[in-house]
Amino acid sequence: MYDYDLLVVGSANADLVIGVERRPAAGETVLGSDLVVHPGGKGANQAVAAARLGARTALLARVGDDAHGRLLLDSQRRAGVDTVGVLVGGAPTGVALITVDPSGDNSIVVSPGANGRLAPRDVRAADSLLRSAAVVSAQLEIPLESVVEVVRNLAPGTRFVLNPSPPRPLPEEVLAACDPLIVNEHEARVIAGGELDGSPEDWAAALLALGPRSVVVTLGAEGALVASAEGTARVPSVRVDAVDTTGAGDAFTAALAWRLGLGESLVRAAAYAARVGASAVTRSGAQASFPTAEEVAAL
């Protein structure tokens, strides 16, 4: 019996968000809305999203000993995330600078801060956490060598889920552990090492050839594509009026990872995750937009 449904290993950032009528071109200045600060970071987002759905969740991350770090720890605890694995100090808390346009699309620049100090030795020191979770989820806002260390220290039977964002080429041992590898079109192209021709089914086939056990390609409003050795399937999304897409991919990944840990098939888990992601875009912010299980059921 596992102590946690999901352990998230990843980043924790303070999101500094400004609404803009349009994003500036090179050398251009535009006026925006008042600055709003939200708790964020792909790792922290996934942990909160899963906990809010009802998953027993823990987070392995690093924050600074500063106001942003305290904001992030408070947010995790309010959501019900176990923060025993959150390390404090070593650098200022990571920060994400986010602009959001009227359509809800966002552009993000990240200063990693303490996230860049989450080292392989920290992963090894958290061995008991890694062995206590049915599923371990990671992203690439922490050092790649730390993600490699996660893979090397997975307990037998623990499922590994990776959203390689921001994308970069991955070592074979990381790809081989992914079940699934979750990518959007841009991430798929980077992981595949160049242009991807044809349909999303073709992209998934090219990614599977690199070694992951399964692949999920997210397609925005068109839902997602699920692929494994058993075949491919399209998963539709739910039509909603998008307000802010910040964090929607993290909500999708967290929901999918949690449902896989409950024993659902990849297709069923992805279908549920698509509903969670759709619900998340109907409200502003990242963690503040994540739905409860009851809200997903009512969508």
N, C-alpha and C positions, 0 to 999 in steps of 0.2 A: 504494500500500500504506500503510495506516495504522499508526502506532506503537502506538496503543491501540485496544482494542475499545470501551472506554467511558471517557469523561471525566465525572465527577460534579462539578457546581458546586453547592455548598450548605453546609449547616451542620455544625459539629462541636461537640458538647456533652458535658459530663460528666453522666451519668445518675445521680441520687441516688435510690435505690429503697428504698421501705419497703412490706412486706407488711402488709395490714390485713384484719380480718374483714369490715369494711364501710367504705365511704367516709363521712366525716363530713358531717352536714347543716350548714347555715349556723349559725355560732356554737358548734358542737359540737367537742369534742376527743375523739379516740379513740387508744388505744394501738396501736402497730404493732411490727413486728419490728426487729431491728438494721438500721441503715443500711448499704446496700451501694452502692459506687460502680462504675459501669460506663462504658466509653467508648461514646458514642452521638451523637445528632444525625442528622437524616435524611440529610444528605449523606455524613457519615462512615459511617453504617450501610450505605448503598447501595454505597459504594466497597468496604467490607470484604466485603459479601455477594457482589458480583460477582467480586472477586479470589479468594475462597474457592472459588467454582465453577470457576475457571480462566481468567477473563477477564483480559486485559491492561488494567489499570485505573489511572487517575490521578485525583487529587482536587484541585480548586481550592477553597480554603476559607481561613478565618482563625481562629487560636486565640490565646489570651493567652500571655505569657511567664511561665507559672506551672505548678504541679504538674499541674493538669488538662490543660493544653496538652501537656505532655510525655507524659501518659498516652495522649492521643489520637494523638499522632505515633507512639508506640511500637506502639499497636494497629494502625495503618495499615501500618506497615512489617512487622510480624509476619505480616500477612495477604498481603503481597506488593504492596500499593498503592504506586505511585510518588507520593511526597509533594513533588515539586519545585514544585508549585503551591500548597502550604500556606504561607500567610503567617503570621508570628508577631509579636504585639504590637498596640498600639493600644487595647486594652481587655482586661479579664479574659476568660478562656475562658467561653463560654456554658454554662449549667447548666439541666438539666431535672429538676424535682421530680416524681417518679412514685410513685403508690400503686397497688398490685396487690392485687385481692381474690382469694378462694379459687377463683373460677371462671376466673381468668386475665385478666379484664378490667382495663384500666388507665385512670387519669386522669392527665393530664400538664399541668404549668405550666412554661413555658419562660422563662428570663431570657436574652435573645439574646447579651449581652456582645459579644465580638469578631465574632460573626456579623453584627451590625448594622453593622459597619465594613467589610464586604466590599463595596467601592464599584465603580461602573461603571469607574473608572480602573484598578482591579485587573483587571477583566475584559479591558479593552483591552490591558493590559500582558501578558496571558496569551494573546495572539493565536496564538502558535506552538502552544500546547497545544490550543486550540480547533480548529486546522486539522489536528491529529494524530490525531483520534479519529473512528471511524466513527459513533458515537452520543454525543450529549451529553444528560445527564439533569440536571434541576433540580427544586427544591422551593421553598417560600415561607417558609423560616426565615431567609432572607437578604433584603435590601431588594429590593422589586419592581423598582426601577429597574435593579438589577444583572442581574436575570433578563431584562429588556427588552434590556439591552446584550448579553447572551449571544445572544439571538435575532438581533440586528442584526449580530453578528460571526460567525455560523455560516458555515463554508466550504460551497461548493456541494457537494451530495451528502451532507452530514452530516445525520443524522436527529436530531430534537429530541423528547425525552420529558419530560413535565412531570407531576408529582404536586403539585397546588396545595394544599399543606397547610403551615400552617393556611390555610384557604380565604379568598379575597377576590375581588371582581370583577376580571377580567383585561382588559387592553387588547386591541384587535382584532389587533394585530400579533403578540402572544404566542399568542393562540388560533389564529391562522392557521398558526403554525409547528408546533403540537403534532401529533405523529404517533407515539404517541397522547397524548391527555389522559387521565390515570388518576385516577379519583375513586371515593370511596365515596359512600353515599347523602347524608350530610351535606354533603360537598364539592360534590356535584352540585347540591344545592339552592342553595348560596351562589353558585356560578358561574352558574347559570341565573337568578339574581336573584329567587328567591321559591319558591313552592310548586311541586312537581312532582307531577302526577297520573298515575295509571295504573301501568303495570308498568315494570320497569327498561328494557325495550325502548323505552317512551315517553320515559323520562328520557334515554336515549342519543340518541334522535332530536332532542329539544329541545336537547341540547348540541351535536350535529353542526350544527344550524342556526346556531349561533354562530360557526362557522368552522373548528374543528379538522379535520384530515384524517382522524383516527380517534379513537375513544373506547373506553376500557375502564372499565366500572363494576364495582368489586369488591363482592362480596356475602357476605363472610365465609365461613361454613361451606358456603354454597350455591355457592361458586366465583366466577365472573365472567361478565360479558357483554361481548362484543366487537362493536363497530359501526363501519362505514365506509360509503363510497358503494357498496360491493359487497354490503352486507347486514349482518345481525346473526347472532351465534351464541352459544350458552351454552357455557361451559367449566366442567365439574364440578370440585369440590375433592376432596381425599382425606380420608376420615374418620379423625381422630386424637383422642387425649385431650389437650385444650389445658391447658398449664401456665401460660404467660405469653404474651400476644399482643403484648408490646412489641417493635417492630421488624419484625413480620411483614409489614406493608405495604411497608416499605423493602426487605425481601428479595424480595418479589413484584416490585416495580418494577425492582430491579436485574437480576433474572433475565430479566425480559421484555425490558428494554433490551439486555442482552447478546445474547440469542437473535435479536432483530431485526437486530442488527449482523452476525450470522453469516449473514443472508439468509433466516431462517425467516419463514413467514407470521405475521400477527398472531395468528391462532387457535392455531397450534402453539406460538408463543412464550408465549402466555397460559396454555396448558395446562401447559407446563413450569413457568412461574412459579407456578402454583397449587400444584404439588407442592412447590416450594421454600418457599412461604409456609406450607404445612401442616407441613412438617418443622420450620420455625422456631418454631412455637408449642409444640412438645413439650419445649422446654427453657427455663430461666429466662434472663432478660437479653435484650439486643438482639444485639450483635455476637457474644457467646458462644454464641448459639443458632443461628447461621447454618450451614447444612450445606455439606459438600463435594459435588461432583458425584457421587461414589460413594455418599454417603449418600442423595442424592435418588433415584438409580437403585434403591437397595435399599428405598425406602419402599413 
